[in-house]
Structures are given as structure tokens and as C-alpha cells.
Amino acid sequence: MIIEIEDLCKTYQLGDTAVRALDGVDLTVSEGEMAAVMGPSGSGKSTLMHIVGCLDTPDKGIYRLKGEDVSVLSKDRLADIRNRRIGFVFQTFNLLPRLTALENVELPLLYAGKRNTRDIAVNALATVGLTDRMKHEPNQLSGGQRQRVAVARAIVTDPAILLADEPTGNLDTKTGDEILSLFLDLNAGGRTVIIVTHDEEVAERCKRIIRIRDGRIE
């Protein structure tokens, strides 16, 4: 298993109210799996994905990533794991507007102190079919092209897991289908892909649907 979660709990304090975002979650994800995470607003799916992505830590429980218990690590160590093992794709792309597509994709490599960053970034853009748009800035690209740049940036460090939060949410149906097909291709190449989505059609194209409600896996 690439992800092993046992009795995961997370509570947030909102004023005088304690909100139990996760309430004893148990979950395993196999290496090379493609899964969708679905649930209504406030169900806990975003909290779960933040913990899976090492962006947050649980109050209780165990989270093992490739056998390593990451639920007890320091912020610096979690940042290192995020950079090396996890790629993120967001609904709003999160590209830096004054950098070209190539420069945006290079950034994670520079943070990681890698060499030959330009060649690696070029290859990542080729993987998502954007070789002819490398020197374009985000405002010169369509929504689908910007999301392809975001996918290239997510995979450029060759992470074990690709986490996507509503990756088709800001796209029209045709473009969204193209982006989903790209995730399917990446998964077919052996990469573990987890997609948070409200779209049943997107979820149904994944190999597994994980439904969460009131902080628990249904």
C-alpha cells in the first residue's frame, strides 16, 4: 500500500465551536490506483486531502506514506516529502503570472536543488502536449492549456502520488474531458492518482470512488 490511514481524527476550533472535520477515518490506497474522493461541502474531504498531501497533520491517528509514518513529522520534513513524493493540481491552476509555462514547471526542481532543470521541465511539458507553448505566459494560454502546465509542474519531480483538487472544475466539458484523459494516461503509466471532485462523471471514470460524509468514509 502506498497510503495507509488508521483512525485519523482532526478537529478545528471555530470560535467557541469545535468542528470534527475527520472522525476516525480508516483508508488504504494501493500503489498505481486511481481514486476519486467525493462528498458534500463540509464532509471532511478537503481536510483528508490536506493530510494526505502533507499540508496538515492529524490530531490523532496514523498516516503512513510508503511505509513511513508521516503523521508525526516536523513541518520541515513534511515540506521535503511534499516536494519529493507528492504532486498537486488545483482547480485555479496556481501558476505564477509573470513566468512562462517552462519557468512555472521548472520551479519545483529549483526548490529541490535539481540539476538540468530546463531539460526535465521540457520533457514534462512534452508529456502533457504543450511543447509549442513553453514560452507563453499564463495569460496567453487557454484554461485547458494552463491546467496542462499545472499538471506538468505537478509531475516534474516524478512524485509517487498525484493529488488533484477539482482539476476540471473551471473548464468546459470538452476541455475537462481532455484533462481527465491526461490523468488516466498518467495513471496507466503507473502513477497513483487521487482526484477530489463533485462531478459524478469524473468519479465514474476513476477505478474507485471514496465517499466521505460527516468526517467518515461511507
TIKE-59362 format. One line per 2 residues: their letters; for each residue x, y, z of N, C-alpha, C. Coordinates in steps of 0.05 Angstrom, whole numbers, plus 5000, padded with zeros to 4 digits. Example, Ala and Ser with C-alpha at 12.3 -4.5 7.8 and 13.67 -1.06 7.14 Angstrom:
! TIKE-59362
as = 5264/4886/5156/5246/4910/5156/5264/4934/5156 ~ 5257/4955/5142/5273/4979/5143/5258/5001/5157
This chain:
! TIKE-59362
mi = 5017/4976/5000/5000/5000/5000/5017/5025/5000 ~ 5010/5045/4984/5025/5070/4984/5014/5088/5006
ie = 4988/5086/5012/4975/5102/5033/4961/5084/5053 ~ 4968/5087/5078/4954/5072/5099/4946/5091/5122
ie = 4920/5094/5126/4910/5112/5146/4893/5097/5166 ~ 4898/5102/5192/4884/5088/5213/4874/5108/5234
dl = 4848/5107/5238/4835/5122/5259/4842/5152/5259 ~ 4842/5164/5236/4851/5192/5232/4829/5211/5242
ck = 4837/5230/5259/4819/5250/5270/4831/5277/5268 ~ 4813/5297/5262/4822/5325/5260/4799/5343/5269
ty = 4805/5360/5288/4785/5379/5298/4795/5407/5295 ~ 4777/5425/5285/4783/5453/5283/4766/5469/5302
ql = 4778/5490/5313/4763/5508/5331/4753/5532/5316 ~ 4727/5535/5314/4715/5559/5301/4701/5575/5323
gd = 4714/5595/5333/4703/5610/5355/4701/5592/5380 ~ 4677/5590/5390/4672/5572/5413/4664/5544/5405
ta = 4663/5539/5380/4654/5513/5370/4677/5496/5360 ~ 4678/5471/5368/4697/5451/5358/4684/5436/5336
vr = 4697/5437/5312/4686/5423/5289/4703/5398/5283 ~ 4691/5375/5284/4705/5350/5279/4706/5345/5249
al = 4727/5353/5236/4729/5350/5207/4733/5321/5198 ~ 4749/5306/5213/4753/5278/5209/4748/5263/5235
dg = 4733/5241/5233/4724/5227/5257/4730/5197/5255 ~ 4756/5190/5258/4763/5162/5257/4764/5149/5230
vd = 4778/5163/5211/4779/5153/5183/4800/5130/5181 ~ 4791/5109/5168/4809/5087/5160/4809/5085/5130
lt = 4832/5084/5117/4834/5084/5088/4860/5073/5079 ~ 4859/5057/5058/4884/5048/5045/4881/5053/5015
vs = 4903/5060/5002/4905/5065/4973/4929/5049/4963 ~ 4924/5033/4943/4945/5017/4931/4962/5033/4912
eg = 4987/5026/4909/5005/5039/4890/4994/5034/4862 ~ 4992/5056/4846/4983/5054/4819/4952/5056/4817
em = 4939/5061/4839/4910/5064/4838/4901/5091/4828 ~ 4877/5093/4817/4866/5119/4810/4839/5121/4824
aa = 4836/5139/4843/4813/5141/4860/4801/5169/4860 ~ 4775/5170/4862/4761/5196/4866/4751/5198/4894
vm = 4754/5222/4906/4743/5227/4933/4720/5246/4929 ~ 4696/5237/4939/4672/5253/4936/4659/5257/4963
gp = 4644/5279/4965/4629/5285/4990/4618/5313/4988 ~ 4597/5318/5003/4585/5345/5003/4604/5365/5017
sg = 4598/5391/5014/4613/5411/5028/4612/5407/5058 ~ 4636/5408/5071/4637/5404/5099/4639/5375/5107
sg = 4642/5357/5087/4643/5328/5093/4670/5320/5105 ~ 4691/5336/5100/4718/5329/5110/4737/5321/5088
ks = 4728/5321/5063/4745/5312/5041/4769/5330/5037 ~ 4766/5356/5040/4789/5374/5037/4809/5370/5059
tl = 4799/5367/5084/4817/5361/5106/4832/5335/5102 ~ 4818/5315/5093/4831/5289/5087/4853/5293/5066
mh = 4848/5308/5045/4867/5311/5024/4891/5328/5033 ~ 4886/5348/5050/4908/5364/5061/4927/5346/5078
iv = 4915/5328/5093/4932/5310/5109/4947/5290/5091 ~ 4933/5279/5071/4946/5260/5052/4968/5274/5037
gc = 4964/5300/5031/4984/5316/5017/5006/5328/5035 ~ 5005/5321/5060/5025/5331/5080/5024/5361/5082
ld = 5001/5373/5078/4997/5401/5082/4987/5407/5110 ~ 4977/5386/5123/4967/5388/5151/4973/5362/5165
tp = 4970/5363/5192/4975/5339/5208/4950/5333/5224 ~ 4945/5307/5230/4921/5299/5246/4925/5304/5275
dk = 4903/5306/5290/4904/5307/5319/4909/5279/5331 ~ 4900/5259/5316/4901/5232/5326/4902/5213/5302
gi = 4914/5190/5305/4914/5170/5284/4941/5168/5270 ~ 4943/5150/5252/4968/5144/5237/4964/5147/5207
yr = 4983/5160/5195/4984/5162/5166/5011/5153/5156 ~ 5012/5131/5143/5037/5120/5131/5037/5125/5101
lk = 5058/5137/5092/5063/5142/5063/5086/5125/5055 ~ 5081/5105/5039/5102/5085/5030/5116/5074/5055
ge = 5100/5068/5076/5111/5055/5099/5122/5073/5121 ~ 5124/5099/5114/5135/5118/5134/5112/5133/5148
dv = 5112/5133/5174/5091/5147/5189/5097/5177/5188 ~ 5082/5191/5170/5087/5220/5166/5069/5237/5184
sv = 5051/5224/5200/5033/5239/5217/5047/5252/5241 ~ 5072/5244/5245/5086/5255/5269/5111/5271/5261
ls = 5114/5277/5236/5139/5291/5227/5137/5321/5230 ~ 5160/5334/5230/5162/5363/5233/5153/5376/5207
kd = 5148/5402/5208/5139/5417/5185/5160/5417/5163 ~ 5186/5419/5170/5207/5418/5150/5208/5391/5136
rl = 5205/5370/5151/5206/5343/5139/5182/5339/5122 ~ 5159/5349/5130/5135/5346/5113/5138/5362/5087
ad = 5151/5385/5089/5155/5401/5065/5173/5386/5045 ~ 5193/5372/5056/5211/5356/5039/5197/5334/5026
ir = 5179/5320/5040/5163/5298/5029/5144/5309/5008 ~ 5131/5331/5013/5114/5344/4992/5129/5348/4966
nr = 5153/5359/4969/5168/5366/4945/5177/5341/4929 ~ 5183/5319/4943/5194/5296/4930/5174/5275/4922
ri = 5153/5272/4938/5135/5249/4935/5107/5256/4925 ~ 5099/5281/4926/5071/5288/4921/5070/5311/4901
gf = 5053/5308/4880/5048/5329/4861/5020/5339/4864 ~ 5016/5365/4863/4989/5377/4868/4979/5391/4843
vf = 4953/5388/4837/4940/5402/4816/4915/5414/4827 ~ 4911/5441/4823/4889/5455/4836/4869/5465/4815
qt = 4845/5470/4824/4824/5479/4806/4831/5506/4793 ~ 4845/5523/4808/4851/5550/4798/4879/5552/4786
fn = 4892/5530/4781/4917/5528/4767/4941/5536/4784 ~ 4939/5559/4798/4960/5569/4816/4987/5573/4801
ll = 4986/5583/4777/5011/5589/4762/5020/5618/4768 ~ 5046/5623/4768/5056/5650/4772/5054/5665/4746
pr = 5039/5688/4746/5031/5701/4721/5054/5713/4705 ~ 5076/5720/4717/5098/5733/4702/5119/5713/4693
lt = 5115/5688/4698/5133/5667/4689/5121/5652/4665 ~ 5139/5643/4647/5129/5627/4624/5121/5600/4634
al = 5108/5585/4616/5100/5557/4623/5124/5541/4632 ~ 5146/5544/4617/5170/5529/4623/5181/5537/4651
en = 5181/5563/4657/5192/5572/4682/5174/5563/4705 ~ 5148/5563/4701/5130/5553/4722/5135/5523/4728
ve = 5140/5508/4707/5145/5479/4711/5172/5474/4724 ~ 5191/5491/4718/5218/5489/4730/5219/5493/4760
lp = 5201/5509/4771/5203/5518/4798/5207/5496/4819 ~ 5190/5475/4818/5195/5454/4839/5222/5441/4837
ll = 5234/5440/4814/5260/5429/4810/5281/5447/4823 ~ 5278/5473/4819/5296/5492/4831/5295/5491/4861
ya = 5271/5490/4872/5267/5487/4901/5281/5462/4912 ~ 5281/5441/4896/5292/5416/4905/5322/5414/4900
gk = 5334/5435/4887/5362/5436/4882/5371/5417/4860 ~ 5353/5411/4841/5360/5393/4820/5377/5406/4799
rn = 5391/5389/4783/5407/5399/4761/5392/5393/4735 ~ 5400/5405/4713/5388/5401/4687/5358/5406/4688
tr = 5350/5427/4703/5322/5432/4707/5307/5439/4681 ~ 5320/5453/4663/5307/5460/4638/5299/5436/4621
di = 5317/5417/4619/5311/5393/4603/5289/5377/4615 ~ 5289/5374/4642/5268/5359/4656/5241/5372/4652
av = 5241/5399/4654/5216/5414/4651/5205/5412/4623 ~ 5223/5413/4603/5215/5410/4575/5202/5383/4571
na = 5213/5362/4582/5202/5335/4579/5174/5333/4592 ~ 5171/5346/4616/5145/5346/4629/5124/5360/4612
la = 5131/5382/4600/5112/5396/4583/5105/5380/4557 ~ 5125/5365/4548/5120/5348/4525/5100/5325/4532
tv = 5102/5316/4557/5084/5295/4566/5055/5304/4566 ~ 5050/5329/4571/5023/5340/4571/5015/5353/4545
gl = 5032/5351/4525/5026/5361/4498/5028/5391/4495 ~ 5047/5404/4509/5050/5433/4507/5078/5442/4498
td = 5091/5426/4482/5117/5434/4472/5117/5461/4458 ~ 5095/5467/4444/5094/5491/4428/5084/5516/4444
rm = 5080/5512/4470/5071/5535/4486/5090/5541/4510 ~ 5114/5530/4509/5132/5532/4531/5139/5561/4539
kh = 5141/5579/4519/5150/5606/4524/5126/5625/4529 ~ 5102/5615/4530/5078/5631/4535/5074/5635/4565
ep = 5065/5659/4572/5057/5664/4600/5028/5655/4604 ~ 5019/5651/4629/4993/5640/4633/4970/5656/4620
nq = 4973/5683/4619/4951/5699/4607/4950/5696/4576 ~ 4970/5682/4565/4970/5676/4536/4960/5648/4530
ls = 4951/5634/4551/4942/5606/4548/4912/5604/4554 ~ 4900/5584/4542/4872/5578/4549/4871/5564/4576
gg = 4846/5561/4587/4843/5548/4612/4854/5519/4612 ~ 4848/5505/4591/4858/5478/4588/4888/5476/4586
qr = 4900/5495/4572/4929/5496/4570/4942/5503/4597 ~ 4930/5521/4611/4941/5528/4638/4939/5504/4657
qr = 4918/5488/4655/4916/5465/4672/4936/5444/4663 ~ 4942/5442/4638/4964/5424/4629/4991/5432/4640
va = 4996/5458/4641/5021/5468/4653/5021/5460/4682 ~ 4998/5463/4696/4997/5456/4724/5002/5426/4728
va = 4992/5409/4710/4997/5380/4712/5027/5375/4707 ~ 5039/5388/4687/5068/5385/4682/5084/5393/4706
ra = 5077/5415/4719/5091/5423/4743/5088/5403/4766 ~ 5064/5390/4767/5059/5370/4788/5075/5345/4784
iv = 5081/5337/4759/5095/5312/4754/5125/5315/4750 ~ 5135/5340/4749/5162/5345/4740/5183/5333/4760
td = 5175/5330/4785/5194/5318/4805/5190/5288/4807 ~ 5174/5277/4789/5168/5248/4789/5157/5238/4816
pa = 5135/5250/4825/5124/5243/4851/5110/5215/4851 ~ 5108/5203/4874/5095/5177/4876/5065/5181/4874
il = 5055/5204/4883/5026/5209/4884/5019/5235/4871 ~ 4998/5235/4855/4988/5260/4843/4960/5265/4855
la = 4958/5288/4869/4933/5297/4882/4921/5320/4866 ~ 4896/5317/4858/4883/5337/4842/4857/5346/4856
de = 4854/5371/4861/4831/5382/4874/4813/5396/4854 ~ 4791/5383/4847/4772/5394/4827/4787/5403/4801
pt = 4803/5387/4789/4820/5396/4767/4805/5403/4742 ~ 4779/5395/4740/4763/5402/4716/4742/5423/4723
gn = 4742/5433/4748/4721/5450/4757/4718/5476/4743 ~ 4740/5488/4733/4739/5513/4719/4740/5511/4688
ld = 4735/5486/4679/4738/5481/4650/4711/5473/4638 ~ 4708/5479/4612/4684/5469/4598/4685/5439/4595
tk = 4663/5427/4587/4661/5397/4587/4682/5384/4570 ~ 4686/5395/4546/4705/5382/4527/4734/5384/4538
tg = 4741/5408/4548/4768/5412/4558/4772/5395/4584 ~ 4752/5395/4600/4754/5379/4625/4758/5349/4618
de = 4745/5340/4597/4748/5312/4590/4776/5306/4580 ~ 4788/5326/4566/4816/5323/4557/4835/5322/4580
il = 4830/5338/4601/4848/5338/4625/4845/5312/4640 ~ 4820/5302/4642/4815/5276/4656/4829/5254/4640
sl = 4828/5255/4614/4842/5234/4598/4872/5235/4603 ~ 4883/5259/4608/4911/5262/4614/4918/5248/4641
fl = 4900/5252/4661/4904/5238/4686/4903/5208/4683 ~ 4884/5199/4666/4882/5170/4661/4907/5159/4648
dl = 4919/5174/4630/4944/5166/4617/4967/5164/4637 ~ 4968/5185/4655/4989/5185/4675/4986/5161/4694
na = 4961/5154/4701/4955/5131/4717/4963/5105/4703 ~ 4957/5104/4677/4964/5080/4662/4994/5076/4661
gg = 5009/5098/4664/5038/5096/4665/5049/5088/4693 ~ 5031/5083/4712/5039/5072/4738/5037/5092/4761
rt = 5028/5117/4755/5027/5137/4776/5001/5134/4792 ~ 5003/5137/4819/4979/5137/4836/4966/5165/4834
vi = 4940/5165/4828/4925/5190/4823/4900/5190/4842 ~ 4897/5212/4857/4873/5216/4873/4861/5243/4866
iv = 4835/5242/4859/4821/5266/4849/4798/5273/4868 ~ 4798/5297/4879/4774/5307/4893/4756/5319/4873
th = 4731/5311/4873/4712/5321/4852/4683/5320/4863 ~ 4667/5339/4852/4638/5338/4857/4624/5325/4833
de = 4639/5320/4812/4627/5311/4787/4626/5280/4786 ~ 4602/5270/4785/4598/5241/4785/4610/5228/4759
ev = 4609/5243/4737/4620/5232/4712/4651/5230/4714 ~ 4663/5249/4727/4692/5247/4731/4698/5224/4749
ae = 4684/5221/4771/4688/5200/4790/4685/5172/4778 ~ 4665/5170/4761/4659/5143/4749/4681/5134/4730
rc = 4697/5153/4720/4719/5144/4703/4744/5136/4718 ~ 4743/5140/4745/4765/5131/4762/4760/5101/4769
kr = 4780/5088/4778/4778/5059/4784/4763/5054/4810 ~ 4762/5075/4827/4750/5072/4854/4739/5099/4863
ii = 4716/5098/4877/4704/5122/4888/4704/5120/4919 ~ 4717/5139/4932/4717/5140/4961/4698/5162/4969
ri = 4677/5155/4983/4656/5174/4991/4660/5181/5021 ~ 4659/5206/5027/4663/5215/5055/4640/5233/5063
rd = 4630/5229/5087/4608/5245/5097/4611/5248/5128 ~ 4608/5273/5137/4610/5278/5166/4636/5267/5178
gr = 4657/5270/5163/4684/5263/5173/4689/5233/5173 ~ 4672/5217/5160/4677/5188/5160/4674/5177/5131
ie = 4689/5157/5126/4687/5143/5100/4661/5127/5100 ~ 4645/5130/5080/4620/5115/5078/4625/5087/5069
